């Protein structure tokens, strides 16, 4: 069976799994066994889904649980940019689904790779890399999109596309996501086109001046969003003449300014 088979790009590999521990883990296992990308893995159920920094990802029935395995020939230092590339593809898929459902809500990207609807998390991405001795490293880009259900957690407020009137099965969602990802990878062009990727991300993300809290090793930081630098790092303004370059961490948008209602 193929996802959204009437329009699935024929050169993309696809494995549909009834149940697996983690689509990212399976992708990396297959890469270690010799599989090259691009190859998608779609799971109906996950027993050990995970998010960034080792957190558990709630793998709820009816949601999109998928990983794209890529063999990337860009310099290793550029691979973190793929988080932004993947976030844009998820944005494109979700925004298109909302429009087709007649919903005016606009998704919002949160650095580095979360997708929000009216301040609530709708999708997340996990990037993992592995080298199997080949000349090009393997990258596993895991996508979790709340199509039908959202977990109920105090720490992270979440929502689903169904809440906004979108009815989309995982196979159909994957077909749309795969096509969006191809377009965004073409834009990125192994890092040569990151300038365009950066501008696209900034267009759909929290705006300059957005108040942010950053949780990272050491002391937490507070400030306002300034921009992304030319490598994709977040630039946080912490004072009139002070900025801080953030390479990793948890970003929290303040309640007063995080809404992404129709603009």
LINQUI-V117414 format. One record per residue. SS is DSSP state (@ for helix, = for strand, . for the rest). PSI is psi in degrees with one decimal (none if undefined). OMEGA is omega in whole degrees, -180 to 180 (none if undefined). Layout:
ss:SS psi:PSI omega:OMEGA
ss:SS psi:PSI omega:OMEGA
This chain:
ss:. psi:145.3 omega:178
ss:. psi:149.5 omega:-180
ss:. psi:129.2 omega:177
ss:. psi:54.0 omega:-164
ss:. psi:-25.0 omega:-178
ss:. psi:-19.0 omega:-178
ss:. psi:16.6 omega:-180
ss:. psi:127.1 omega:179
ss:. psi:122.9 omega:-170
ss:. psi:-25.3 omega:-178
ss:. psi:-5.5 omega:178
ss:. psi:128.2 omega:174
ss:= psi:155.4 omega:-179
ss:= psi:128.8 omega:172
ss:= psi:122.7 omega:177
ss:= psi:122.4 omega:-172
ss:= psi:129.5 omega:178
ss:= psi:-43.8 omega:179
ss:= psi:141.1 omega:-179
ss:= psi:160.7 omega:176
ss:. psi:-48.8 omega:-178
ss:. psi:133.5 omega:178
ss:@ psi:-34.5 omega:176
ss:@ psi:-44.6 omega:180
ss:@ psi:-41.2 omega:179
ss:@ psi:-41.6 omega:179
ss:@ psi:-43.6 omega:-179
ss:@ psi:-33.2 omega:175
ss:@ psi:-44.5 omega:-180
ss:@ psi:-35.6 omega:177
ss:@ psi:-42.1 omega:179
ss:@ psi:-26.5 omega:179
ss:. psi:-0.8 omega:174
ss:. psi:0.2 omega:-180
ss:. psi:133.1 omega:174
ss:. psi:155.2 omega:176
ss:. psi:173.8 omega:7
ss:. psi:132.9 omega:-179
ss:= psi:128.8 omega:179
ss:= psi:145.6 omega:173
ss:= psi:124.8 omega:179
ss:= psi:126.8 omega:179
ss:= psi:138.7 omega:173
ss:= psi:-31.7 omega:177
ss:= psi:144.1 omega:174
ss:= psi:135.7 omega:178
ss:. psi:-17.7 omega:-177
ss:. psi:41.6 omega:179
ss:. psi:144.5 omega:-178
ss:= psi:155.2 omega:177
ss:. psi:-160.8 omega:-179
ss:@ psi:149.7 omega:177
ss:@ psi:33.5 omega:174
ss:@ psi:7.5 omega:-180
ss:. psi:155.6 omega:176
ss:= psi:137.4 omega:172
ss:. psi:123.7 omega:-178
ss:. psi:110.5 omega:-176
ss:. psi:90.1 omega:-173
ss:. psi:144.9 omega:-179
ss:. psi:139.2 omega:178
ss:. psi:-8.0 omega:178
ss:. psi:164.3 omega:179
ss:= psi:120.9 omega:179
ss:= psi:101.8 omega:-170
ss:= psi:156.3 omega:177
ss:= psi:138.3 omega:171
ss:= psi:120.7 omega:174
ss:= psi:125.1 omega:179
ss:= psi:146.2 omega:167
ss:= psi:110.8 omega:-168
ss:= psi:132.2 omega:-180
ss:. psi:8.3 omega:175
ss:. psi:158.2 omega:174
ss:. psi:143.6 omega:-176
ss:@ psi:-34.8 omega:-178
ss:@ psi:-16.9 omega:-179
ss:@ psi:-9.0 omega:-174
ss:. psi:-34.3 omega:177
ss:. psi:-22.3 omega:177
ss:@ psi:-23.1 omega:-179
ss:@ psi:-21.5 omega:173
ss:@ psi:-41.2 omega:179
ss:@ psi:-37.1 omega:177
ss:@ psi:-47.5 omega:-179
ss:@ psi:-38.7 omega:179
ss:@ psi:-38.8 omega:178
ss:@ psi:-39.6 omega:178
ss:@ psi:-41.5 omega:177
ss:@ psi:-40.9 omega:176
ss:@ psi:-48.3 omega:-177
ss:@ psi:-43.7 omega:-178
ss:@ psi:-46.1 omega:-178
ss:@ psi:-43.8 omega:180
ss:@ psi:-41.0 omega:179
ss:@ psi:-42.3 omega:179
ss:@ psi:-40.5 omega:179
ss:@ psi:-43.2 omega:180
ss:@ psi:-43.8 omega:-179
ss:@ psi:-25.2 omega:177
ss:. psi:-0.1 omega:179
ss:. psi:20.3 omega:-178
ss:. psi:134.6 omega:-175
ss:. psi:-5.0 omega:-178
ss:. psi:137.3 omega:-179
ss:. psi:128.6 omega:177
ss:. psi:159.3 omega:179
ss:= psi:130.8 omega:176
ss:= psi:136.6 omega:176
ss:= psi:127.3 omega:-177
ss:. psi:138.6 omega:-2
ss:. psi:-20.8 omega:-169
ss:. psi:33.9 omega:175
ss:= psi:154.3 omega:178
ss:= psi:125.7 omega:-177
ss:= psi:148.4 omega:169
ss:= psi:113.8 omega:-178
ss:. psi:45.5 omega:176
ss:. psi:-2.8 omega:-179
ss:= psi:141.2 omega:-175
ss:= psi:127.7 omega:179
ss:= psi:-26.8 omega:-177
ss:= psi:151.9 omega:176
ss:= psi:158.6 omega:-176
ss:= psi:140.4 omega:177
ss:= psi:120.8 omega:178
ss:= psi:127.7 omega:175
ss:= psi:146.0 omega:-179
ss:= psi:156.9 omega:177
ss:= psi:145.7 omega:175
ss:. psi:128.3 omega:-180
ss:. psi:20.4 omega:-179
ss:. psi:-5.3 omega:179
ss:. psi:168.4 omega:-179
ss:. psi:-23.9 omega:-179
ss:. psi:135.0 omega:-180
ss:= psi:159.1 omega:174
ss:= psi:141.1 omega:177
ss:= psi:130.8 omega:174
ss:= psi:119.0 omega:178
ss:= psi:104.9 omega:-179
ss:= psi:133.5 omega:-180
ss:= psi:128.4 omega:169
ss:= psi:116.4 omega:-178
ss:= psi:124.6 omega:179
ss:. psi:90.5 omega:178
ss:. psi:-48.6 omega:-171
ss:. psi:-30.8 omega:-174
ss:. psi:155.1 omega:176
ss:. psi:138.6 omega:178
ss:. psi:152.2 omega:178
ss:. psi:102.4 omega:180
ss:. psi:145.6 omega:177
ss:. psi:-34.6 omega:-174
ss:. psi:-40.3 omega:-177
ss:. psi:114.7 omega:177
ss:. psi:130.6 omega:-174
ss:= psi:164.1 omega:177
ss:. psi:176.8 omega:-179
ss:. psi:161.3 omega:176
ss:. psi:-33.0 omega:178
ss:@ psi:-34.9 omega:178
ss:@ psi:-25.5 omega:-179
ss:@ psi:17.8 omega:174
ss:. psi:12.6 omega:180
ss:. psi:124.3 omega:175
ss:. psi:109.9 omega:-174
ss:. psi:124.1 omega:178
ss:. psi:152.3 omega:-178
ss:@ psi:-39.7 omega:-179
ss:@ psi:-43.2 omega:179
ss:@ psi:-39.8 omega:179
ss:@ psi:-40.1 omega:-180
ss:@ psi:-39.2 omega:177
ss:@ psi:-43.9 omega:179
ss:@ psi:-41.5 omega:-180
ss:@ psi:-40.5 omega:-180
ss:@ psi:-42.0 omega:179
ss:@ psi:-39.6 omega:178
ss:@ psi:-37.9 omega:-179
ss:@ psi:-38.3 omega:176
ss:@ psi:-43.7 omega:-179
ss:@ psi:-41.0 omega:-179
ss:@ psi:-33.3 omega:175
ss:@ psi:-37.3 omega:177
ss:@ psi:-40.3 omega:177
ss:@ psi:-43.8 omega:-179
ss:@ psi:-41.2 omega:173
ss:@ psi:55.1 omega:178
ss:@ psi:31.3 omega:178
ss:@ psi:-19.7 omega:-178
ss:. psi:-26.5 omega:-179
ss:. psi:23.0 omega:-176
ss:@ psi:-25.8 omega:177
ss:@ psi:-42.3 omega:177
ss:@ psi:-39.3 omega:176
ss:@ psi:-45.6 omega:-180
ss:@ psi:-45.9 omega:-180
ss:@ psi:-39.1 omega:177
ss:@ psi:-42.5 omega:180
ss:@ psi:-46.2 omega:-180
ss:@ psi:-33.1 omega:-178
ss:@ psi:-30.4 omega:-173
ss:@ psi:10.1 omega:-175
ss:= psi:179.4 omega:174
ss:. psi:143.0 omega:-169
ss:. psi:163.6 omega:175
ss:. psi:133.8 omega:-177
ss:. psi:-10.3 omega:177
ss:. psi:128.1 omega:179
ss:= psi:131.6 omega:-177
ss:= psi:149.5 omega:166
ss:= psi:136.5 omega:-177
ss:= psi:122.6 omega:175
ss:= psi:120.2 omega:-178
ss:. psi:170.0 omega:176
ss:. psi:135.3 omega:-175
ss:. psi:-152.6 omega:-177
ss:. psi:138.7 omega:174
ss:. psi:157.9 omega:-179
ss:= psi:150.7 omega:172
ss:= psi:148.3 omega:179
ss:= psi:-156.6 omega:178
ss:= psi:149.4 omega:180
ss:= psi:129.2 omega:179
ss:= psi:-56.3 omega:-179
ss:= psi:-176.0 omega:163
ss:= psi:142.5 omega:175
ss:. psi:-175.9 omega:-173
ss:. psi:-9.1 omega:177
ss:. psi:-7.1 omega:-180
ss:. psi:1.2 omega:176
ss:. psi:150.4 omega:179
ss:= psi:133.4 omega:175
ss:= psi:115.8 omega:-178
ss:= psi:125.7 omega:176
ss:= psi:119.8 omega:-177
ss:= psi:-1.8 omega:178
ss:= psi:173.4 omega:-178
ss:. psi:-35.5 omega:-177
ss:. psi:21.3 omega:-176
ss:= psi:133.4 omega:172
ss:= psi:159.3 omega:-179
ss:= psi:135.7 omega:180
ss:= psi:119.7 omega:-177
ss:= psi:121.5 omega:179
ss:. psi:-27.5 omega:-179
ss:. psi:153.5 omega:178
ss:. psi:169.4 omega:176
ss:= psi:129.9 omega:-177
ss:= psi:131.8 omega:179
ss:= psi:127.4 omega:176
ss:= psi:140.2 omega:-180
ss:. psi:153.0 omega:-177
ss:. psi:-34.2 omega:-171
ss:. psi:-23.3 omega:-173
ss:. psi:9.6 omega:-172
ss:. psi:-7.4 omega:-177
ss:. psi:142.1 omega:178
ss:. psi:45.5 omega:177
ss:. psi:170.9 omega:-175
ss:. psi:131.4 omega:179
ss:. psi:none omega:none
